[in-house]
Amino acid sequence: MKQTAFSKADAYFTAGDEPTDLLEAWRWDNGDADAAIMRFAGTGPEMDAQSRKNAADCLAALAKADKDAEKIANSS
């Protein structure tokens, strides 16, 4: 799904006007989200304080990546 979203967004730009700083931030934040999801998945079925923190980290990282994507879309 990320690749489809990236391909769609990338079609709006040429090499001359591509917002490389925004794209790089989006890539990093998606990587952070992936890592947070893996931490959450690795905590097991118990919902202790660490599991809740991992879940909150997932949501925050995904929200940050969504904001990056919105910035990219608004710069086209």
N, C-alpha and C positions, 0 to 999 in steps of 0.2 A: 504494500500500500504506500509506503514512503516513497518508493521509486516512482510510482505513478504520479503522486503529488509533486514530486520533484520535477519529473519530466514535463508535467503540465505547466508548472511555474517557470521552468527554464525556457519554454517556448515563447514567453513574452519578451525575452531579452536577446540582444546580440552580444558578441564578445566585447564590443565597445561600451555598452551601457549596463552590463551585468553587475549587480550589487554584490561583489565578491565577499565583502566583509559581512553582509547579512547572511549570505549563503553559508559562509564558514561558521557563523554563530549557530545557524540552524542545524548544521551537521553535528557540531559539538553538543548542542542541547539534546538532539536526538540520541546521541551516544550516551549522554548522562541519563536520559530516560530509560534506555535499554538496560544500563547497569543497575538502575534503581529497581526496575521490574525484576531483574534476576535476583537482587538481594531480597526483595519481597517474596518471590517464589521460593527462595531457599530457606525462609524462616519456618516453613512447615505450617500445619493447620492451626496451631495455637495463636490466638490474637493477644499477645502480651504487649508490653510497652514498645519493645523493639519492632514487632510486626506493625503496630500502628504507625510508628515513625517511618518505617520502610514504605508503607502504603502512602503516607503523606508526601514522602520524597518522590514517589512515582507520579503522583498527581501534580506536584509542583513542577517537576521536570517536563512533563507533557504539556502543561500550561505554558511554560516558558518557550518550548519549541513551537507551540501554536502561535504565540505572539511573534516569534521570529518569522514564521510563515506569513502572518498578516502584514508585517513590515515589508517583506519581499513583494507581496501582492500589491501593496499600496505604492511601491516605488516604480512600478511599471508604467 
